[in-house]
Amino acid sequence: MSNTHHALVESFVDMINNHDVSTMEEHTAAGHIDHNPGVADGIDANRAFWVQVFSAFPDLKAVLHDVIAEGDRVAARLEYTATHQGTFLGIPATGRPVNFQSIDIWRVEGGLLAEHWDQLNMDDLFRQLGADPAALAQS
């Protein structure tokens, strides 16, 4: 089972690195539940989220550092690099390079990523973009 879970995460990372949301059905369930407050539930919302990310960071690349699977869960540690070339969360393009990491956990159901949790230091990302995280929280 863990090889299957690993392959799902690799497929997800391939989607990111190829900026190809047309492959979402290969790894993400139609009724996908996302516990990230910036992403609505459902595969269409997940697809729309990634389209926005790719628009803001057209050179975004992800490196998969770790994958750990047990039962119906799979966790991964990812590192992202990109250049901010479009509006992201209301922040106009800055041309600044960014580097950030995430820890993601998915619940797998029916051979697809059905539910997602993540940890990402958004304050650090905002600082890299030259934005004040406290000011953004108040707007």
N, C-alpha and C positions, 0 to 999 in steps of 0.2 A: 504494500500500500504506500509506503513512503516514497518509492520510486515514482509512482503515479502522482503523488502530491508534489514532489520535486519538479516533475515535468510540467505540472500546471503553473507553478511559479515561474519556471523558465519561459513558458509560453506568454505569461503576463509581462515579463521583462522584455521579451522579444517585441511585444506590441508597443511597449514604451520606446524601445530603441529604434524601431521602424516607423514610429508615429502612425501606426496602422490600426485605427479603431474598428476597422471592418473585421478584425479577427477576434473581437470580444467574445463571441459565442463559443469560441474554442476553449475558453478557460473560465468564463464568468456566467453564472446562472441568471436566467431572465428575472427572477425575483430577488436578486442580490440585495442584501441588507448591509448598509454601510454605517458604521458608528462614528465616522468622521463628520462633525457638524457641517462641514463645507460641501458634503456630497450627499445628495438625496438618494433614496433607495431605488433599486431597479437598474437593469442593464442600460437602459436609454439614458438615465441620469448619469451613470458611471461613464458612459461613452461621451456625453456632453462635457463632463468635468475634464476628461483627458483632452478633448478638442480645445478647450479653453487653455489648459496648461501648455499644449503644443503651440498654440498661437502666441502665448506670452514668452515661451522658451523654445523656439524652433530648432535649436541644436541640442535639446535635452537628451542626455544619455544616462542610463542606469547601469550600475555594476552590482551584481548579486554576490555578496560576500559569504553569507551563511544561509542554509535552509535546514530547518529541524522539523521533523514530522512525527506525530504520535496520534494514534486514533484518527479522529476526524478533523484534527487541527494540523496546520502547517504554519510555521513562522519563518520569516526571512529578515535578514539585515541587508538593506540596500543603501547605496551611495549614489547620489545624483550630481551631475555637473551640467551647467547650462549658462547661457547668456540671456539676460533679461531684455527682450526685444519687442515686447508688446505689453499691454495693460494686464496686470495680475492683481486681483483682489483690490481693484481701484487704484493701484500704483502704476502710473504711466511708465513706459519703457525707459530704462536708465542706461542700457548698454553695459551694465556691470555683470561680471562673471559671478556665478554663485556655485557653492558646493554645500550640499546638505545630506543628511542621512535620515533614514527612517527604520523603524522596527515595525513590521506588519505581521498580523496574525489573521489567518483565514480559517473558517470552518468549511470543510469540503462536504458536499452532498451531491449524490448522483454523478460523481466524477467532475464536478465543477466548483469553482470558488463561490460559495453561497452567502457568506457573511464575512465582514472585514472590520478589524480594529487596527489603528496605527498610532504610533508615537512619533512625532516630528517636532523639532524645536523651531516653531514658527517665529519666535522672537529673534533667533539668530538669522533666519532667512530674511526677515524684514530689515534687520540691521545691515545685512549684505547689500540690500537694495537701497540703503540710505534712508529708510523710513523709520520713524519712531514708533515702536510697538505700542507704547502707552497712548500716543495720540490716535493711532488707528483704532484702538479699543474703544475710545471715547466717541468716535465718529459714527 
